[in-house]
Amino acid sequence: MSECLFCKIIAKTIPSKVIYEDEDIFVFHDINPCAEVHFLLIPKLHLTNMLELQNDRLHISLMGKLMVKANQLAIELGLANGYKTLVNTGVNGGQEVYHLHIHVFGNK
């Protein structure tokens, strides 16, 4: 996926303000935040969007890991009283970057 913006961010050919990274996921601050805290979690595995998810161990484990990490980081970044998550899926879902990603934001 050499043309994918988020794949380039994962590869660090495009800079980002990294919050967390491991072998499966990459987390960084949104470049155009809509709240005081706004970050994105993306799988390193290129999945275009939620429509590509399968009922298999890999995808179930990956999505679980993303959501657990979202909660942990939200709390660490000051959102212990609550936050929003958003996953845009496909054209009709308002998706702009075609690499599955989860927005976490709060403290508007």
Buried (B, 14 or more C-beta within 10 A) or exposed (E): BEEBEBBBBBEEEEEBEEBBEEEBBBBBBBEEEEBEBBBBBBBBBBBBBBEEBEEEEEBEEBBEBBBEBBBEBBEEBEBEEEBBBBBBBEEEEEBEBBBBBBBBBBEE
